[in-house]
Amino acid sequence: MSEKKSNVGTNNWYLRRAEVDRPTDLRGQVAVITGASGGIGRATGLLLAEAGAKVCLGARRLDALQEVVREITAKGGHAIAVKTDISKRAEVKNLVALAEKEFGPVDILVNNAAAWYFTMMTSLHEDDWEQMVDVNCKVSPYSLPGWTSSLRNFKSPMRASRLTQR
């Protein structure tokens, strides 16, 4: 079996499968990805764009998001970056509104943003702990109203396993 190489162009471990499998055709689809400034969110944005989706990338680090947008557009893809703290409902609503304004109704949502706070319990900073809980536990129910208009347009759920075909 010969390997099919993607155009993603990175050696990150989470992209190795993408480098072997050919992505599903997502032309005409609009994707919103949170936590897209690095790691799995970045890799997902690159993969979805390579598959033809127009991607709206959200995260707190705008400079890193803009670099991902440059990578996507350099390969002929369509992407925008939106500075988004998903623990703030207004910013989530803005992320969705800008995605819909620029590209149309959202077809794919990848809620990838997360926060992790490492410390000794004796050094606990309550503000950092609360930020981690806000991002990791409260975000989905708090941000749901921001997605409601687009969620109504979903025809069927898409599983991550359908992003690549053998």
WOCORMO-V940885 format. One record per pair of residues at least 4 apart in sequence whose C-alpha atoms are under 8 Angstrom apart, sorted by sequence separation. I is the first residue (numbers start at 0). J is the second residue. D is the distance in Angstrom with one decimal. If there is no record, write none. Layout:
BEGIN
i=I j=J d=D
i=I j=J d=D
END
This chain:
BEGIN
i=10 j=14 d=6.9
i=11 j=15 d=6.9
i=14 j=18 d=6.2
i=15 j=19 d=6.6
i=16 j=20 d=6.1
i=17 j=21 d=7.0
i=35 j=39 d=7.5
i=36 j=40 d=6.7
i=37 j=41 d=4.7
i=38 j=42 d=6.3
i=39 j=43 d=5.9
i=40 j=44 d=6.2
i=41 j=45 d=6.3
i=42 j=46 d=6.1
i=43 j=47 d=6.0
i=44 j=48 d=6.0
i=45 j=49 d=6.0
i=46 j=50 d=6.2
i=47 j=51 d=6.5
i=48 j=52 d=4.8
i=60 j=64 d=6.4
i=61 j=65 d=6.1
i=62 j=66 d=6.5
i=63 j=67 d=6.6
i=64 j=68 d=6.3
i=65 j=69 d=6.2
i=66 j=70 d=6.3
i=67 j=71 d=6.3
i=68 j=72 d=6.1
i=69 j=73 d=5.9
i=70 j=74 d=6.7
i=71 j=75 d=6.7
i=72 j=76 d=4.7
i=87 j=91 d=6.6
i=88 j=92 d=6.2
i=89 j=93 d=6.2
i=90 j=94 d=6.1
i=91 j=95 d=6.4
i=92 j=96 d=6.1
i=93 j=97 d=6.0
i=94 j=98 d=6.2
i=95 j=99 d=6.2
i=96 j=100 d=6.0
i=97 j=101 d=6.0
i=98 j=102 d=5.8
i=99 j=103 d=4.2
i=118 j=122 d=6.3
i=119 j=123 d=6.6
i=124 j=128 d=6.4
i=125 j=129 d=6.0
i=126 j=130 d=6.2
i=127 j=131 d=6.3
i=128 j=132 d=6.3
i=129 j=133 d=6.0
i=130 j=134 d=6.2
i=131 j=135 d=6.0
i=132 j=136 d=5.3
i=133 j=137 d=5.0
i=134 j=138 d=5.4
i=137 j=141 d=5.9
i=138 j=142 d=5.6
i=139 j=143 d=5.9
i=142 j=146 d=7.0
i=143 j=147 d=6.3
i=146 j=150 d=5.9
i=147 j=151 d=6.4
i=148 j=152 d=7.3
i=149 j=153 d=7.1
i=157 j=161 d=6.8
i=158 j=162 d=7.4
i=9 j=14 d=7.3
i=10 j=15 d=7.1
i=17 j=22 d=7.2
i=35 j=40 d=4.0
i=36 j=41 d=5.5
i=37 j=42 d=7.4
i=47 j=52 d=5.5
i=48 j=53 d=6.1
i=71 j=76 d=5.1
i=72 j=77 d=5.8
i=85 j=90 d=6.6
i=98 j=103 d=6.8
i=99 j=104 d=5.0
i=118 j=123 d=6.5
i=123 j=128 d=7.5
i=132 j=137 d=6.8
i=133 j=138 d=6.3
i=34 j=40 d=5.3
i=35 j=41 d=4.5
i=47 j=53 d=7.8
i=48 j=54 d=6.3
i=58 j=64 d=7.0
i=71 j=77 d=6.7
i=72 j=78 d=6.8
i=84 j=90 d=6.2
i=85 j=91 d=5.7
i=98 j=104 d=7.6
i=99 j=105 d=6.5
i=33 j=40 d=6.7
i=34 j=41 d=7.5
i=35 j=42 d=7.9
i=47 j=54 d=7.3
i=57 j=64 d=7.3
i=71 j=78 d=6.7
i=83 j=90 d=5.4
i=84 j=91 d=7.3
i=98 j=105 d=7.2
i=32 j=40 d=6.6
i=35 j=43 d=7.7
i=56 j=64 d=6.7
i=82 j=90 d=8.0
i=83 j=91 d=6.5
i=35 j=44 d=6.7
i=68 j=77 d=7.9
i=7 j=17 d=7.9
i=44 j=54 d=6.6
i=68 j=78 d=5.5
i=95 j=105 d=7.8
i=7 j=18 d=7.1
i=32 j=43 d=7.8
i=68 j=79 d=6.2
i=83 j=94 d=6.8
i=116 j=127 d=6.7
i=5 j=17 d=6.7
i=6 j=18 d=7.7
i=32 j=44 d=6.8
i=44 j=56 d=7.1
i=68 j=80 d=6.6
i=116 j=128 d=6.6
i=5 j=18 d=4.8
i=81 j=94 d=6.2
i=4 j=18 d=4.9
i=5 j=19 d=7.0
i=65 j=79 d=7.8
i=3 j=18 d=6.9
i=4 j=19 d=5.5
i=5 j=20 d=7.5
i=65 j=80 d=5.9
i=116 j=131 d=6.5
i=3 j=19 d=5.1
i=4 j=20 d=7.4
i=5 j=21 d=6.7
i=64 j=80 d=5.6
i=81 j=97 d=7.9
i=114 j=130 d=7.8
i=115 j=131 d=5.9
i=2 j=19 d=5.4
i=3 j=20 d=6.2
i=4 j=21 d=7.7
i=30 j=47 d=7.6
i=64 j=81 d=7.7
i=114 j=131 d=5.2
i=2 j=20 d=7.7
i=3 j=21 d=6.7
i=113 j=131 d=7.7
i=61 j=80 d=7.0
i=79 j=98 d=7.9
i=36 j=56 d=7.6
i=61 j=81 d=7.0
i=114 j=134 d=6.2
i=35 j=56 d=5.5
i=36 j=57 d=7.4
i=61 j=82 d=5.3
i=113 j=134 d=5.9
i=114 j=135 d=6.4
i=25 j=47 d=7.3
i=30 j=52 d=6.4
i=32 j=54 d=7.4
i=34 j=56 d=7.8
i=35 j=57 d=5.7
i=36 j=58 d=5.8
i=45 j=67 d=7.5
i=49 j=71 d=7.7
i=56 j=78 d=7.2
i=60 j=82 d=6.7
i=112 j=134 d=7.5
i=113 j=135 d=5.5
i=28 j=51 d=7.5
i=29 j=52 d=5.6
i=30 j=53 d=6.1
i=31 j=54 d=5.8
i=32 j=55 d=6.4
i=33 j=56 d=6.3
i=34 j=57 d=6.1
i=35 j=58 d=5.8
i=36 j=59 d=7.8
i=44 j=67 d=7.9
i=48 j=71 d=6.6
i=53 j=76 d=7.0
i=54 j=77 d=6.4
i=55 j=78 d=5.6
i=56 j=79 d=6.1
i=57 j=80 d=6.1
i=58 j=81 d=7.0
i=59 j=82 d=5.2
i=112 j=135 d=7.8
i=22 j=46 d=7.2
i=26 j=50 d=6.9
i=27 j=51 d=7.2
i=28 j=52 d=4.9
i=29 j=53 d=4.9
i=30 j=54 d=4.8
i=31 j=55 d=4.8
i=32 j=56 d=5.2
i=33 j=57 d=4.7
i=34 j=58 d=4.8
i=36 j=60 d=6.3
i=52 j=76 d=7.9
i=53 j=77 d=4.9
i=54 j=78 d=4.7
i=55 j=79 d=5.0
i=56 j=80 d=4.9
i=57 j=81 d=5.0
i=58 j=82 d=5.4
i=59 j=83 d=5.1
i=22 j=47 d=7.8
i=25 j=50 d=5.3
i=26 j=51 d=4.2
i=27 j=52 d=6.2
i=28 j=53 d=6.3
i=29 j=54 d=5.9
i=30 j=55 d=6.1
i=31 j=56 d=6.0
i=32 j=57 d=6.0
i=33 j=58 d=5.8
i=34 j=59 d=7.8
i=36 j=61 d=7.6
i=45 j=70 d=7.9
i=51 j=76 d=7.0
i=52 j=77 d=7.5
i=53 j=78 d=5.8
i=54 j=79 d=6.6
i=55 j=80 d=6.1
i=56 j=81 d=6.1
i=57 j=82 d=5.8
i=58 j=83 d=4.8
i=59 j=84 d=5.4
i=13 j=39 d=6.7
i=24 j=50 d=5.2
i=25 j=51 d=4.9
i=26 j=52 d=5.2
i=27 j=53 d=7.3
i=29 j=55 d=7.7
i=31 j=57 d=7.4
i=37 j=63 d=7.3
i=41 j=67 d=6.9
i=45 j=71 d=6.4
i=55 j=81 d=7.2
i=57 j=83 d=5.3
i=58 j=84 d=6.3
i=22 j=49 d=7.5
i=23 j=50 d=5.9
i=24 j=51 d=6.3
i=25 j=52 d=5.0
i=26 j=53 d=7.8
i=36 j=63 d=5.1
i=49 j=76 d=7.0
i=58 j=85 d=7.7
i=85 j=112 d=7.5
i=14 j=42 d=6.5
i=22 j=50 d=5.4
i=36 j=64 d=4.7
i=48 j=76 d=5.8
i=13 j=42 d=7.4
i=17 j=46 d=7.1
i=35 j=64 d=6.7
i=48 j=77 d=7.0
i=48 j=78 d=7.7
i=36 j=67 d=7.1
i=57 j=94 d=6.8
i=7 j=45 d=6.3
i=7 j=46 d=6.7
i=55 j=94 d=7.8
i=7 j=49 d=7.3
i=6 j=49 d=7.3
i=55 j=98 d=5.6
i=106 j=149 d=7.4
i=54 j=98 d=7.9
i=105 j=149 d=5.3
i=106 j=150 d=7.9
i=104 j=149 d=5.7
i=105 j=150 d=7.6
i=106 j=152 d=7.3
i=86 j=133 d=5.9
i=105 j=152 d=7.6
i=106 j=153 d=6.0
i=86 j=134 d=5.3
i=104 j=152 d=7.1
i=105 j=153 d=8.0
i=53 j=102 d=6.8
i=85 j=134 d=6.7
i=33 j=83 d=7.9
i=92 j=142 d=7.6
i=95 j=145 d=6.6
i=107 j=157 d=7.5
i=86 j=137 d=7.5
i=91 j=142 d=6.2
i=95 j=146 d=6.6
i=33 j=85 d=7.7
i=86 j=138 d=5.6
i=92 j=144 d=7.7
i=93 j=145 d=7.9
i=85 j=138 d=6.4
i=88 j=141 d=6.6
i=92 j=145 d=4.3
i=58 j=112 d=7.4
i=88 j=142 d=5.5
i=91 j=145 d=5.8
i=92 j=146 d=7.2
i=95 j=149 d=8.0
i=86 j=141 d=7.7
i=87 j=142 d=7.9
i=86 j=142 d=7.7
i=89 j=145 d=8.0
i=85 j=142 d=7.2
i=88 j=145 d=7.1
i=31 j=95 d=7.5
i=31 j=98 d=7.1
i=29 j=98 d=7.9
i=40 j=109 d=7.9
i=40 j=111 d=5.9
i=39 j=111 d=7.6
i=40 j=112 d=7.5
i=29 j=102 d=6.5
i=29 j=103 d=7.0
i=31 j=105 d=6.9
i=29 j=104 d=6.8
i=30 j=105 d=5.9
i=29 j=105 d=5.0
i=30 j=106 d=5.9
i=31 j=107 d=6.3
i=32 j=108 d=6.1
i=33 j=109 d=6.4
i=34 j=110 d=7.5
i=35 j=111 d=7.5
i=28 j=105 d=7.5
i=29 j=106 d=5.2
i=30 j=107 d=4.4
i=31 j=108 d=5.0
i=32 j=109 d=4.7
i=33 j=110 d=5.2
i=34 j=111 d=5.2
i=35 j=112 d=7.5
i=28 j=106 d=5.8
i=29 j=107 d=6.2
i=30 j=108 d=5.8
i=31 j=109 d=6.2
i=32 j=110 d=6.1
i=33 j=111 d=5.2
i=34 j=112 d=3.8
i=28 j=107 d=7.4
i=30 j=109 d=7.6
i=32 j=111 d=6.7
i=33 j=112 d=5.1
i=34 j=113 d=6.9
i=47 j=162 d=7.9
i=23 j=161 d=7.2
i=23 j=162 d=5.4
i=22 j=162 d=5.8
i=23 j=163 d=5.4
i=22 j=163 d=4.5
i=23 j=164 d=6.3
i=21 j=163 d=6.0
i=22 j=164 d=6.4
i=20 j=163 d=5.9
i=21 j=164 d=6.2
i=20 j=164 d=6.3
i=21 j=165 d=7.4
i=20 j=165 d=6.2
i=17 j=163 d=7.2
END
